[in-house]
Structure formats: C-alpha cells, structure tokens
Amino acid sequence: PVSEGLCQISWTPLLVLGYLFYLLLGAMVFQLLEKQAETHFRDQFQLEKLKFLQNYTCLDRQALEQFVQVLMEAWEKGVNPEGNSTNPSNWDFSNSFFFAGTVVTTIGYGNLSPSTVAGQIFCVFYALFGVPLNLAFLNQLGKGLNAHLITLERWVQKPGRAQVVQTLAMAIFLTTGTLLFLVFPPLVFSYVEGWSYGEGFYFTFITLSTIGFGDYVVGTNPNKHYIPVYRSLTAIWIVFGLAWLALVFNVGANLMEKFLQLKWHKPDLSLAEGDTTKLEDEPEQISSGKSQVQKSFFISNQKPNKTTEEY
C-alpha cells in the first residue's frame, strides 16, 4: 500500500503534465500549419465571389449570399451541391449500413446525419445500445487475436526461446495489421476515389482511430460510379481495423505505463522500504523490463495489469 501511494505520487503528476504539454504542443503546431492556409483560402473565396458578381451583373451581393446559404444548408443535410437530382441517394441500404457503422463505432464523420425528428430520436437510442454492443464485440475480437498469439507463445516452450517467440509474434502482429489496415487500403481508396496515396492513408488512420473529421469520406463523389456493396465492405473493414488498432493503442499505453513505473517507481520503492537488496537488483530488473512489457502484449486483454510490486 505504501509503495502504491508513492508510485501514484511519483509518476501520476508527470503523466498529467505530459498530457497537457502534448495538447499544448498540438495546438501550437496546428495553429502554425493551418491558420495561414485558412486565411489564404478565405481571401481566395471572397475574390471568387467578387469575380462572380462582376461576371453576372444582374445579381447583387445579397442574392449571392442567400444562394451560398442555400448551398450550406444543403451540405449540412447531406446533399452534395455538385451534380443534379440524379445523384445516388445518401440513404439507400448500402449508405445506411455504412452510416449505422459510423454511429456504433463513434466515428461520426459529420457529413451525413438524420434530418427528421424521428430519425434523430431513433439515432439516439440506436447509439445508446449500439455503442456498448460495439465495445463488447471489439473486446471479444481483441481477445480472439490475443488467444492466437498466446497459442503461438505456448507452442514453443523450449528454454531460451520464450522471449524470441514473444518478439516474433509482436512483429508479425504489427506487420500484418499494418499491411492489411494501413498500407494496402489507401491503394484501393486512391484508385476508387481518385485520391493521392497520402490522402488515402490520412483517411484510413483518421477513420480507424475513430477521429472521423469528415473531410474525406468514401463513396460520396457524385461523378463516380461505385459498386453497390462498396460502402458496406468498407464498413466491415472498419470494424476489424478498429479492433486491431485498439489493441495496438493498448500495447502502446502498456509500454508507457511500464516505462513510467520502471523510471520513477523503483527509487521511491527502495527509499520507502529501505531494502538495499532492491538497489542491488535494480539493473537486472530494468534489463528484464522489455520482457515484461512484451508479456503484457499477450495478457493485456486477459488479466488485470500487474501491480508494480510484482516487478
């Protein structure tokens, strides 16, 4: 109990400060990168409106602003201003299936939302039960992935090979998942949507991490002809990609916790207990930290995290 209290005092404030610093750093970098571009696009848009008024003298500024407002309202309702009335519906079965997936996975692109009162009420209750169901499904899917990795670990039990198998399993898991969910899909999206590979990769990660800005969404270009199941297949890919990336994030969080505990807990533990033998064994414990972190990769979804006293 004493060691746990000292551990909380030692590295929890550091984690809070690091979290706040990371947010401040992100705010400064985004402001530096995006603010000037936003000003440029805003000025360019105003110039385009002036040119439009000069070319069509029968229109005044007020009429143009009203038309722009109509376009904005149409976009907010999920209607693409480009094209004509023959554009595919946003609420056919395939698109509705894709939307349902974005609701329960909490991605929420924002480019499409229910416009009727009945649809909005149903969306609330649908998400109320769907989000926990999705979390339970992803949890079981993650446990299934872990079970296969644990089976691989138990398959080779010869002395001296346990750490090698753990490292190899982690490498295979990360490499295969990266190829299936982050490397190959942008190639497909680039071909189908006409995006660059960088834009496809950006969409892939923003989607699987459930950030979901909505600036890039598949199957929304009115000038493209998509196969009927395109967005439905994308929704299925998203579900499995979410499970994989969530497990990767879990591993990353465990690595950070182990690092903080090894970095800050051991000096406090030795001072609190006055145990000189722990000071003598500390280099050996630190050298074995990598093995303990790798083991957490296999048991993170099976057992509670080990306390720092076990290390």
Order of alpha helices (4+ residues) and beta strands (2+ residues): alpha-alpha-alpha-alpha-alpha-alpha-alpha-alpha-alpha-alpha-alpha
